[in-house]
């Protein structure tokens, strides 16, 4: 999850990022994360049972790795 600081009415900067799974705080400097973080901001579509719901959360790198280890079929990783 992300906490924002309002700079102006339109502009807001990230003040704090916390891993939704383990509660670890990801360090932020000048409104940007300084460690790897998996940010999800997804709006479910019409054919789901969550039509129109926007889900957002953050995972630290360790929790992301744990998530991927739970996959029966590995994620595709390039690069
Ligand atoms: Zn975590």
PDB file of the backbone (N, CA, C, O) and the ligand in Angstrom, with CONECT records:
HET     ZN  A 101       1
ATOM      1  N   UNK A   1       0.836  -1.178   0.000  1.00  0.00           N
ATOM      2  CA  UNK A   1       0.000   0.000   0.000  1.00  0.00           C
ATOM      3  C   UNK A   1       0.879   1.238   0.000  1.00  0.00           C
ATOM      4  O   UNK A   1       2.008   1.234   0.489  1.00  0.00           O
ATOM      5  N   UNK A   2       0.314   2.303  -0.571  1.00  0.00           N
ATOM      6  CA  UNK A   2       1.081   3.531  -0.713  1.00  0.00           C
ATOM      7  C   UNK A   2       0.368   4.686  -0.020  1.00  0.00           C
ATOM      8  O   UNK A   2      -0.839   4.880  -0.159  1.00  0.00           O
ATOM      9  N   UNK A   3       1.147   5.428   0.715  1.00  0.00           N
ATOM     10  CA  UNK A   3       0.620   6.655   1.299  1.00  0.00           C
ATOM     11  C   UNK A   3       1.202   7.821   0.519  1.00  0.00           C
ATOM     12  O   UNK A   3       2.393   7.858   0.211  1.00  0.00           O
ATOM     13  N   UNK A   4       0.342   8.760   0.213  1.00  0.00           N
ATOM     14  CA  UNK A   4       0.751   9.891  -0.619  1.00  0.00           C
ATOM     15  C   UNK A   4       0.739  11.188   0.180  1.00  0.00           C
ATOM     16  O   UNK A   4      -0.017  11.377   1.133  1.00  0.00           O
ATOM     17  N   UNK A   5       1.620  12.060  -0.269  1.00  0.00           N
ATOM     18  CA  UNK A   5       1.636  13.419   0.267  1.00  0.00           C
ATOM     19  C   UNK A   5       1.177  14.339  -0.843  1.00  0.00           C
ATOM     20  O   UNK A   5       1.681  14.279  -1.965  1.00  0.00           O
ATOM     21  N   UNK A   6       0.232  15.180  -0.529  1.00  0.00           N
ATOM     22  CA  UNK A   6      -0.292  16.092  -1.546  1.00  0.00           C
ATOM     23  C   UNK A   6       0.624  17.287  -1.708  1.00  0.00           C
ATOM     24  O   UNK A   6       0.830  18.064  -0.775  1.00  0.00           O
ATOM     25  N   UNK A   7       1.181  17.424  -2.927  1.00  0.00           N
ATOM     26  CA  UNK A   7       2.031  18.588  -3.207  1.00  0.00           C
ATOM     27  C   UNK A   7       1.151  19.775  -3.580  1.00  0.00           C
ATOM     28  O   UNK A   7       1.235  20.848  -2.983  1.00  0.00           O
ATOM     29  N   UNK A   8       0.316  19.556  -4.573  1.00  0.00           N
ATOM     30  CA  UNK A   8      -0.689  20.541  -4.953  1.00  0.00           C
ATOM     31  C   UNK A   8      -2.007  19.786  -5.094  1.00  0.00           C
ATOM     32  O   UNK A   8      -2.087  18.605  -4.757  1.00  0.00           O
ATOM     33  N   UNK A   9      -3.015  20.446  -5.578  1.00  0.00           N
ATOM     34  CA  UNK A   9      -4.309  19.807  -5.753  1.00  0.00           C
ATOM     35  C   UNK A   9      -4.218  18.625  -6.709  1.00  0.00           C
ATOM     36  O   UNK A   9      -4.864  17.599  -6.495  1.00  0.00           O
ATOM     37  N   UNK A  10      -3.409  18.768  -7.773  1.00  0.00           N
ATOM     38  CA  UNK A  10      -3.313  17.732  -8.805  1.00  0.00           C
ATOM     39  C   UNK A  10      -2.151  16.771  -8.571  1.00  0.00           C
ATOM     40  O   UNK A  10      -2.223  15.597  -8.935  1.00  0.00           O
ATOM     41  N   UNK A  11      -1.075  17.279  -7.957  1.00  0.00           N
ATOM     42  CA  UNK A  11       0.144  16.483  -7.840  1.00  0.00           C
ATOM     43  C   UNK A  11       0.276  15.905  -6.441  1.00  0.00           C
ATOM     44  O   UNK A  11       0.147  16.606  -5.438  1.00  0.00           O
ATOM     45  N   UNK A  12       0.538  14.606  -6.405  1.00  0.00           N
ATOM     46  CA  UNK A  12       0.814  13.966  -5.124  1.00  0.00           C
ATOM     47  C   UNK A  12       2.024  13.066  -5.270  1.00  0.00           C
ATOM     48  O   UNK A  12       2.222  12.456  -6.321  1.00  0.00           O
ATOM     49  N   UNK A  13       2.834  12.979  -4.231  1.00  0.00           N
ATOM     50  CA  UNK A  13       4.031  12.152  -4.312  1.00  0.00           C
ATOM     51  C   UNK A  13       3.954  11.040  -3.276  1.00  0.00           C
ATOM     52  O   UNK A  13       3.323  11.181  -2.228  1.00  0.00           O
ATOM     53  N   UNK A  14       4.614   9.931  -3.596  1.00  0.00           N
ATOM     54  CA  UNK A  14       4.614   8.785  -2.684  1.00  0.00           C
ATOM     55  C   UNK A  14       5.430   9.136  -1.452  1.00  0.00           C
ATOM     56  O   UNK A  14       6.567   9.596  -1.559  1.00  0.00           O
ATOM     57  N   UNK A  15       4.849   8.919  -0.294  1.00  0.00           N
ATOM     58  CA  UNK A  15       5.545   9.210   0.945  1.00  0.00           C
ATOM     59  C   UNK A  15       5.982   7.915   1.625  1.00  0.00           C
ATOM     60  O   UNK A  15       7.028   7.859   2.271  1.00  0.00           O
ATOM     61  N   UNK A  16       5.164   6.880   1.469  1.00  0.00           N
ATOM     62  CA  UNK A  16       5.452   5.633   2.162  1.00  0.00           C
ATOM     63  C   UNK A  16       4.917   4.469   1.346  1.00  0.00           C
ATOM     64  O   UNK A  16       3.811   4.541   0.810  1.00  0.00           O
ATOM     65  N   UNK A  17       5.705   3.380   1.246  1.00  0.00           N
ATOM     66  CA  UNK A  17       5.241   2.150   0.604  1.00  0.00           C
ATOM     67  C   UNK A  17       5.423   1.017   1.605  1.00  0.00           C
ATOM     68  O   UNK A  17       6.500   0.836   2.173  1.00  0.00           O
ATOM     69  N   UNK A  18       4.362   0.266   1.806  1.00  0.00           N
ATOM     70  CA  UNK A  18       4.413  -0.856   2.740  1.00  0.00           C
ATOM     71  C   UNK A  18       3.954  -2.115   2.010  1.00  0.00           C
ATOM     72  O   UNK A  18       2.927  -2.110   1.333  1.00  0.00           O
ATOM     73  N   UNK A  19       4.730  -3.199   2.156  1.00  0.00           N
ATOM     74  CA  UNK A  19       4.351  -4.480   1.553  1.00  0.00           C
ATOM     75  C   UNK A  19       3.043  -4.948   2.191  1.00  0.00           C
ATOM     76  O   UNK A  19       2.944  -5.080   3.411  1.00  0.00           O
ATOM     77  N   UNK A  20       2.048  -5.194   1.346  1.00  0.00           N
ATOM     78  CA  UNK A  20       0.743  -5.603   1.882  1.00  0.00           C
ATOM     79  C   UNK A  20       0.795  -6.978   2.540  1.00  0.00           C
ATOM     80  O   UNK A  20      -0.022  -7.287   3.408  1.00  0.00           O
ATOM     81  N   UNK A  21       1.768  -7.814   2.119  1.00  0.00           N
ATOM     82  CA  UNK A  21       1.784  -9.168   2.667  1.00  0.00           C
ATOM     83  C   UNK A  21       2.483  -9.240   4.020  1.00  0.00           C
ATOM     84  O   UNK A  21       1.941  -9.814   4.965  1.00  0.00           O
ATOM     85  N   UNK A  22       3.680  -8.665   4.124  1.00  0.00           N
ATOM     86  CA  UNK A  22       4.461  -8.842   5.361  1.00  0.00           C
ATOM     87  C   UNK A  22       4.564  -7.569   6.195  1.00  0.00           C
ATOM     88  O   UNK A  22       5.005  -7.621   7.343  1.00  0.00           O
ATOM     89  N   UNK A  23       4.169  -6.438   5.641  1.00  0.00           N
ATOM     90  CA  UNK A  23       4.194  -5.195   6.403  1.00  0.00           C
ATOM     91  C   UNK A  23       5.519  -4.465   6.367  1.00  0.00           C
ATOM     92  O   UNK A  23       5.673  -3.431   7.018  1.00  0.00           O
ATOM     93  N   UNK A  24       6.485  -4.985   5.614  1.00  0.00           N
ATOM     94  CA  UNK A  24       7.788  -4.329   5.511  1.00  0.00           C
ATOM     95  C   UNK A  24       7.641  -2.983   4.815  1.00  0.00           C
ATOM     96  O   UNK A  24       6.887  -2.837   3.853  1.00  0.00           O
ATOM     97  N   UNK A  25       8.376  -2.011   5.323  1.00  0.00           N
ATOM     98  CA  UNK A  25       8.360  -0.702   4.682  1.00  0.00           C
ATOM     99  C   UNK A  25       9.461  -0.637   3.631  1.00  0.00           C
ATOM    100  O   UNK A  25      10.619  -0.953   3.905  1.00  0.00           O
ATOM    101  N   UNK A  26       9.082  -0.221   2.417  1.00  0.00           N
ATOM    102  CA  UNK A  26      10.058  -0.068   1.343  1.00  0.00           C
ATOM    103  C   UNK A  26      10.541   1.377   1.364  1.00  0.00           C
ATOM    104  O   UNK A  26       9.735   2.304   1.276  1.00  0.00           O
ATOM    105  N   UNK A  27      11.855   1.573   1.480  1.00  0.00           N
ATOM    106  CA  UNK A  27      12.354   2.948   1.586  1.00  0.00           C
ATOM    107  C   UNK A  27      12.014   3.785   0.355  1.00  0.00           C
ATOM    108  O   UNK A  27      12.116   3.322  -0.781  1.00  0.00           O
ATOM    109  N   UNK A  28      11.613   5.015   0.608  1.00  0.00           N
ATOM    110  CA  UNK A  28      11.247   5.950  -0.460  1.00  0.00           C
ATOM    111  C   UNK A  28      12.146   7.173  -0.351  1.00  0.00           C
ATOM    112  O   UNK A  28      12.371   7.706   0.735  1.00  0.00           O
ATOM    113  N   UNK A  29      12.653   7.603  -1.502  1.00  0.00           N
ATOM    114  CA  UNK A  29      13.451   8.821  -1.548  1.00  0.00           C
ATOM    115  C   UNK A  29      12.975   9.678  -2.706  1.00  0.00           C
ATOM    116  O   UNK A  29      12.877   9.199  -3.835  1.00  0.00           O
ATOM    117  N   UNK A  30      12.683  10.914  -2.441  1.00  0.00           N
ATOM    118  CA  UNK A  30      12.163  11.843  -3.459  1.00  0.00           C
ATOM    119  C   UNK A  30      10.958  11.270  -4.203  1.00  0.00           C
ATOM    120  O   UNK A  30      10.836  11.425  -5.418  1.00  0.00           O
ATOM    121  N   UNK A  31      10.081  10.614  -3.468  1.00  0.00           N
ATOM    122  CA  UNK A  31       8.846  10.119  -4.063  1.00  0.00           C
ATOM    123  C   UNK A  31       8.999   8.846  -4.877  1.00  0.00           C
ATOM    124  O   UNK A  31       8.061   8.430  -5.558  1.00  0.00           O
ATOM    125  N   UNK A  32      10.183   8.214  -4.814  1.00  0.00           N
ATOM    126  CA  UNK A  32      10.401   6.974  -5.572  1.00  0.00           C
ATOM    127  C   UNK A  32      10.941   5.898  -4.651  1.00  0.00           C
ATOM    128  O   UNK A  32      11.686   6.181  -3.712  1.00  0.00           O
ATOM    129  N   UNK A  33      10.548   4.633  -4.935  1.00  0.00           N
ATOM    130  CA  UNK A  33      11.047   3.525  -4.140  1.00  0.00           C
ATOM    131  C   UNK A  33      12.531   3.330  -4.412  1.00  0.00           C
ATOM    132  O   UNK A  33      12.997   3.552  -5.529  1.00  0.00           O
ATOM    133  N   UNK A  34      13.272   2.914  -3.392  1.00  0.00           N
ATOM    134  CA  UNK A  34      14.709   2.691  -3.565  1.00  0.00           C
ATOM    135  C   UNK A  34      15.053   1.211  -3.402  1.00  0.00           C
ATOM    136  O   UNK A  34      16.219   0.849  -3.240  1.00  0.00           O
ATOM    137  N   UNK A  35      14.028   0.361  -3.448  1.00  0.00           N
ATOM    138  CA  UNK A  35      14.209  -1.094  -3.463  1.00  0.00           C
ATOM    139  C   UNK A  35      13.179  -1.641  -4.427  1.00  0.00           C
ATOM    140  O   UNK A  35      12.190  -0.981  -4.745  1.00  0.00           O
ATOM    141  N   UNK A  36      13.425  -2.862  -4.890  1.00  0.00           N
ATOM    142  CA  UNK A  36      12.454  -3.477  -5.779  1.00  0.00           C
ATOM    143  C   UNK A  36      11.115  -3.652  -5.086  1.00  0.00           C
ATOM    144  O   UNK A  36      11.051  -4.095  -3.939  1.00  0.00           O
ATOM    145  N   UNK A  37      10.055  -3.305  -5.784  1.00  0.00           N
ATOM    146  CA  UNK A  37       8.712  -3.473  -5.237  1.00  0.00           C
ATOM    147  C   UNK A  37       7.761  -3.791  -6.384  1.00  0.00           C
ATOM    148  O   UNK A  37       7.849  -3.208  -7.464  1.00  0.00           O
ATOM    149  N   UNK A  38       6.855  -4.725  -6.129  1.00  0.00           N
ATOM    150  CA  UNK A  38       5.903  -5.149  -7.145  1.00  0.00           C
ATOM    151  C   UNK A  38       4.596  -4.420  -6.877  1.00  0.00           C
ATOM    152  O   UNK A  38       3.898  -4.710  -5.906  1.00  0.00           O
ATOM    153  N   UNK A  39       4.275  -3.478  -7.742  1.00  0.00           N
ATOM    154  CA  UNK A  39       3.080  -2.661  -7.549  1.00  0.00           C
ATOM    155  C   UNK A  39       1.983  -3.129  -8.482  1.00  0.00           C
ATOM    156  O   UNK A  39       2.192  -3.248  -9.690  1.00  0.00           O
ATOM    157  N   UNK A  40       0.835  -3.390  -7.933  1.00  0.00           N
ATOM    158  CA  UNK A  40      -0.308  -3.818  -8.734  1.00  0.00           C
ATOM    159  C   UNK A  40      -1.399  -2.758  -8.624  1.00  0.00           C
ATOM    160  O   UNK A  40      -1.723  -2.274  -7.540  1.00  0.00           O
ATOM    161  N   UNK A  41      -1.948  -2.419  -9.776  1.00  0.00           N
ATOM    162  CA  UNK A  41      -3.073  -1.488  -9.825  1.00  0.00           C
ATOM    163  C   UNK A  41      -3.960  -1.996 -10.954  1.00  0.00           C
ATOM    164  O   UNK A  41      -3.744  -1.671 -12.121  1.00  0.00           O
ATOM    165  N   UNK A  42      -4.937  -2.778 -10.601  1.00  0.00           N
ATOM    166  CA  UNK A  42      -5.675  -3.523 -11.614  1.00  0.00           C
ATOM    167  C   UNK A  42      -7.179  -3.328 -11.464  1.00  0.00           C
ATOM    168  O   UNK A  42      -7.734  -3.469 -10.374  1.00  0.00           O
ATOM    169  N   UNK A  43      -7.813  -3.007 -12.555  1.00  0.00           N
ATOM    170  CA  UNK A  43      -9.268  -2.877 -12.556  1.00  0.00           C
ATOM    171  C   UNK A  43      -9.872  -4.107 -13.213  1.00  0.00           C
ATOM    172  O   UNK A  43      -9.595  -4.406 -14.375  1.00  0.00           O
ATOM    173  N   UNK A  44     -10.695  -4.811 -12.461  1.00  0.00           N
ATOM    174  CA  UNK A  44     -11.339  -6.023 -12.964  1.00  0.00           C
ATOM    175  C   UNK A  44     -12.387  -5.647 -14.000  1.00  0.00           C
ATOM    176  O   UNK A  44     -13.058  -4.621 -13.888  1.00  0.00           O
ATOM    177  N   UNK A  45     -12.512  -6.485 -14.993  1.00  0.00           N
ATOM    178  CA  UNK A  45     -13.404  -6.184 -16.109  1.00  0.00           C
ATOM    179  C   UNK A  45     -14.764  -6.839 -15.999  1.00  0.00           C
ATOM    180  O   UNK A  45     -15.096  -7.487 -15.007  1.00  0.00           O
ATOM    181  N   UNK A  46     -15.524  -6.650 -17.034  1.00  0.00           N
ATOM    182  CA  UNK A  46     -16.928  -7.053 -17.102  1.00  0.00           C
ATOM    183  C   UNK A  46     -17.136  -8.548 -16.864  1.00  0.00           C
ATOM    184  O   UNK A  46     -18.113  -8.951 -16.232  1.00  0.00           O
ATOM    185  N   UNK A  47     -16.208  -9.375 -17.375  1.00  0.00           N
ATOM    186  CA  UNK A  47     -16.419 -10.817 -17.288  1.00  0.00           C
ATOM    187  C   UNK A  47     -15.959 -11.417 -15.960  1.00  0.00           C
ATOM    188  O   UNK A  47     -16.004 -12.634 -15.782  1.00  0.00           O
ATOM    189  N   UNK A  48     -15.528 -10.588 -15.049  1.00  0.00           N
ATOM    190  CA  UNK A  48     -15.174 -11.068 -13.717  1.00  0.00           C
ATOM    191  C   UNK A  48     -16.356 -10.844 -12.787  1.00  0.00           C
ATOM    192  O   UNK A  48     -17.359 -10.238 -13.164  1.00  0.00           O
ATOM    193  N   UNK A  49     -16.218 -11.344 -11.567  1.00  0.00           N
ATOM    194  CA  UNK A  49     -17.263 -11.093 -10.573  1.00  0.00           C
ATOM    195  C   UNK A  49     -16.973  -9.823  -9.785  1.00  0.00           C
ATOM    196  O   UNK A  49     -17.664  -9.501  -8.818  1.00  0.00           O
ATOM    197  N   UNK A  50     -15.929  -9.102 -10.221  1.00  0.00           N
ATOM    198  CA  UNK A  50     -15.529  -7.864  -9.528  1.00  0.00           C
ATOM    199  C   UNK A  50     -15.622  -6.681 -10.481  1.00  0.00           C
ATOM    200  O   UNK A  50     -14.881  -5.708 -10.338  1.00  0.00           O
ATOM    201  N   UNK A  51     -16.513  -6.757 -11.439  1.00  0.00           N
ATOM    202  CA  UNK A  51     -16.610  -5.764 -12.501  1.00  0.00           C
ATOM    203  C   UNK A  51     -16.484  -4.337 -11.978  1.00  0.00           C
ATOM    204  O   UNK A  51     -17.283  -3.886 -11.157  1.00  0.00           O
ATOM    205  N   UNK A  52     -15.472  -3.644 -12.466  1.00  0.00           N
ATOM    206  CA  UNK A  52     -15.289  -2.237 -12.107  1.00  0.00           C
ATOM    207  C   UNK A  52     -14.509  -2.008 -10.820  1.00  0.00           C
ATOM    208  O   UNK A  52     -14.190  -0.864 -10.497  1.00  0.00           O
ATOM    209  N   UNK A  53     -14.191  -3.080 -10.067  1.00  0.00           N
ATOM    210  CA  UNK A  53     -13.419  -2.883  -8.830  1.00  0.00           C
ATOM    211  C   UNK A  53     -11.947  -2.692  -9.184  1.00  0.00           C
ATOM    212  O   UNK A  53     -11.386  -3.430  -9.994  1.00  0.00           O
ATOM    213  N   UNK A  54     -11.334  -1.689  -8.562  1.00  0.00           N
ATOM    214  CA  UNK A  54      -9.902  -1.475  -8.767  1.00  0.00           C
ATOM    215  C   UNK A  54      -9.164  -2.026  -7.550  1.00  0.00           C
ATOM    216  O   UNK A  54      -9.435  -1.629  -6.416  1.00  0.00           O
ATOM    217  N   UNK A  55      -8.238  -2.935  -7.792  1.00  0.00           N
ATOM    218  CA  UNK A  55      -7.450  -3.526  -6.713  1.00  0.00           C
ATOM    219  C   UNK A  55      -6.023  -3.023  -6.819  1.00  0.00           C
ATOM    220  O   UNK A  55      -5.424  -3.100  -7.892  1.00  0.00           O
ATOM    221  N   UNK A  56      -5.468  -2.514  -5.742  1.00  0.00           N
ATOM    222  CA  UNK A  56      -4.067  -2.100  -5.768  1.00  0.00           C
ATOM    223  C   UNK A  56      -3.373  -2.537  -4.495  1.00  0.00           C
ATOM    224  O   UNK A  56      -3.925  -2.460  -3.397  1.00  0.00           O
ATOM    225  N   UNK A  57      -2.147  -2.998  -4.673  1.00  0.00           N
ATOM    226  CA  UNK A  57      -1.329  -3.406  -3.535  1.00  0.00           C
ATOM    227  C   UNK A  57       0.133  -3.441  -3.944  1.00  0.00           C
ATOM    228  O   UNK A  57       0.461  -3.372  -5.128  1.00  0.00           O
ATOM    229  N   UNK A  58       1.003  -3.549  -2.954  1.00  0.00           N
ATOM    230  CA  UNK A  58       2.446  -3.614  -3.184  1.00  0.00           C
ATOM    231  C   UNK A  58       3.006  -4.848  -2.487  1.00  0.00           C
ATOM    232  O   UNK A  58       2.567  -5.205  -1.394  1.00  0.00           O
ATOM    233  N   UNK A  59       3.973  -5.493  -3.122  1.00  0.00           N
ATOM    234  CA  UNK A  59       4.683  -6.610  -2.501  1.00  0.00           C
ATOM    235  C   UNK A  59       6.176  -6.317  -2.530  1.00  0.00           C
ATOM    236  O   UNK A  59       6.707  -5.866  -3.546  1.00  0.00           O
ATOM    237  N   UNK A  60       6.860  -6.575  -1.402  1.00  0.00           N
ATOM    238  CA  UNK A  60       8.318  -6.463  -1.401  1.00  0.00           C
ATOM    239  C   UNK A  60       8.880  -7.595  -2.259  1.00  0.00           C
ATOM    240  O   UNK A  60       8.150  -8.518  -2.620  1.00  0.00           O
ATOM    241  N   UNK A  61      10.159  -7.533  -2.584  1.00  0.00           N
ATOM    242  CA  UNK A  61      10.733  -8.520  -3.495  1.00  0.00           C
ATOM    243  C   UNK A  61      10.669  -9.933  -2.909  1.00  0.00           C
ATOM    244  O   UNK A  61      10.431 -10.895  -3.640  1.00  0.00           O
ATOM    245  N   UNK A  62      10.879 -10.065  -1.598  1.00  0.00           N
ATOM    246  CA  UNK A  62      10.857 -11.395  -0.968  1.00  0.00           C
ATOM    247  C   UNK A  62       9.457 -12.004  -1.062  1.00  0.00           C
ATOM    248  O   UNK A  62       9.321 -13.193  -1.352  1.00  0.00           O
ATOM    249  N   UNK A  63       8.422 -11.208  -0.822  1.00  0.00           N
ATOM    250  CA  UNK A  63       7.051 -11.720  -0.899  1.00  0.00           C
ATOM    251  C   UNK A  63       6.662 -12.020  -2.349  1.00  0.00           C
ATOM    252  O   UNK A  63       5.891 -12.943  -2.612  1.00  0.00           O
ATOM    253  N   UNK A  64       7.191 -11.248  -3.273  1.00  0.00           N
ATOM    254  CA  UNK A  64       6.959 -11.527  -4.690  1.00  0.00           C
ATOM    255  C   UNK A  64       7.574 -12.876  -5.059  1.00  0.00           C
ATOM    256  O   UNK A  64       6.950 -13.682  -5.749  1.00  0.00           O
ATOM    257  N   UNK A  65       8.817 -13.117  -4.589  1.00  0.00           N
ATOM    258  CA  UNK A  65       9.492 -14.392  -4.876  1.00  0.00           C
ATOM    259  C   UNK A  65       8.686 -15.558  -4.308  1.00  0.00           C
ATOM    260  O   UNK A  65       8.547 -16.591  -4.962  1.00  0.00           O
ATOM    261  N   UNK A  66       8.159 -15.399  -3.105  1.00  0.00           N
ATOM    262  CA  UNK A  66       7.344 -16.444  -2.478  1.00  0.00           C
ATOM    263  C   UNK A  66       6.080 -16.697  -3.299  1.00  0.00           C
ATOM    264  O   UNK A  66       5.671 -17.842  -3.487  1.00  0.00           O
ATOM    265  N   UNK A  67       5.471 -15.620  -3.782  1.00  0.00           N
ATOM    266  CA  UNK A  67       4.270 -15.748  -4.613  1.00  0.00           C
ATOM    267  C   UNK A  67       4.583 -16.579  -5.865  1.00  0.00           C
ATOM    268  O   UNK A  67       3.840 -17.494  -6.218  1.00  0.00           O
ATOM    269  N   UNK A  68       5.696 -16.244  -6.526  1.00  0.00           N
ATOM    270  CA  UNK A  68       6.037 -16.950  -7.758  1.00  0.00           C
ATOM    271  C   UNK A  68       6.373 -18.417  -7.515  1.00  0.00           C
ATOM    272  O   UNK A  68       6.090 -19.273  -8.353  1.00  0.00           O
ATOM    273  N   UNK A  69       6.984 -18.703  -6.352  1.00  0.00           N
ATOM    274  CA  UNK A  69       7.326 -20.096  -6.028  1.00  0.00           C
ATOM    275  C   UNK A  69       6.067 -20.948  -5.893  1.00  0.00           C
ATOM    276  O   UNK A  69       6.126 -22.170  -6.028  1.00  0.00           O
ATOM    277  N   UNK A  70       4.928 -20.306  -5.627  1.00  0.00           N
ATOM    278  CA  UNK A  70       3.672 -21.031  -5.479  1.00  0.00           C
ATOM    279  C   UNK A  70       2.989 -21.355  -6.806  1.00  0.00           C
ATOM    280  O   UNK A  70       1.968 -22.041  -6.832  1.00  0.00           O
ATOM    281  N   UNK A  71       3.556 -20.860  -7.901  1.00  0.00           N
ATOM    282  CA  UNK A  71       2.960 -21.117  -9.212  1.00  0.00           C
ATOM    283  C   UNK A  71       3.221 -22.552  -9.647  1.00  0.00           C
ATOM    284  O   UNK A  71       4.341 -23.040  -9.499  1.00  0.00           O
ATOM    285  N   UNK A  72       2.218 -23.237 -10.177  1.00  0.00           N
ATOM    286  CA  UNK A  72       2.421 -24.560 -10.756  1.00  0.00           C
ATOM    287  C   UNK A  72       3.216 -24.431 -12.056  1.00  0.00           C
ATOM    288  O   UNK A  72       4.088 -25.250 -12.348  1.00  0.00           O
ATOM    289  N   UNK A  73       2.906 -23.405 -12.818  1.00  0.00           N
ATOM    290  CA  UNK A  73       3.630 -23.124 -14.068  1.00  0.00           C
ATOM    291  C   UNK A  73       4.403 -21.822 -13.837  1.00  0.00           C
ATOM    292  O   UNK A  73       3.816 -20.789 -13.516  1.00  0.00           O
ATOM    293  N   UNK A  74       5.710 -21.885 -14.004  1.00  0.00           N
ATOM    294  CA  UNK A  74       6.524 -20.697 -13.679  1.00  0.00           C
ATOM    295  C   UNK A  74       6.149 -19.483 -14.523  1.00  0.00           C
ATOM    296  O   UNK A  74       5.728 -19.612 -15.673  1.00  0.00           O
ATOM    297  N   UNK A  75       6.311 -18.316 -13.934  1.00  0.00           N
ATOM    298  CA  UNK A  75       6.124 -17.083 -14.691  1.00  0.00           C
ATOM    299  C   UNK A  75       7.144 -17.027 -15.814  1.00  0.00           C
ATOM    300  O   UNK A  75       8.227 -17.603 -15.709  1.00  0.00           O
ATOM    301  N   UNK A  76       6.800 -16.339 -16.877  1.00  0.00           N
ATOM    302  CA  UNK A  76       7.770 -16.151 -17.957  1.00  0.00           C
ATOM    303  C   UNK A  76       8.671 -14.993 -17.587  1.00  0.00           C
ATOM    304  O   UNK A  76       8.209 -13.884 -17.321  1.00  0.00           O
ATOM    305  N   UNK A  77       9.945 -15.265 -17.574  1.00  0.00           N
ATOM    306  CA  UNK A  77      10.923 -14.238 -17.176  1.00  0.00           C
ATOM    307  C   UNK A  77      11.935 -14.074 -18.301  1.00  0.00           C
ATOM    308  O   UNK A  77      12.541 -15.047 -18.751  1.00  0.00           O
ATOM    309  N   UNK A  78      12.109 -12.858 -18.741  1.00  0.00           N
ATOM    310  CA  UNK A  78      13.063 -12.560 -19.807  1.00  0.00           C
ATOM    311  C   UNK A  78      14.098 -11.567 -19.316  1.00  0.00           C
ATOM    312  O   UNK A  78      13.894 -10.874 -18.319  1.00  0.00           O
ATOM    313  N   UNK A  79      15.192 -11.510 -20.017  1.00  0.00           N
ATOM    314  CA  UNK A  79      16.173 -10.475 -19.727  1.00  0.00           C
ATOM    315  C   UNK A  79      17.180 -10.877 -18.672  1.00  0.00           C
ATOM    316  O   UNK A  79      18.065 -10.093 -18.333  1.00  0.00           O
TER     317      UNK A  79
HETATM  318 ZN    ZN A 101       6.728  -8.436   1.962  1.00  0.00          ZN
END
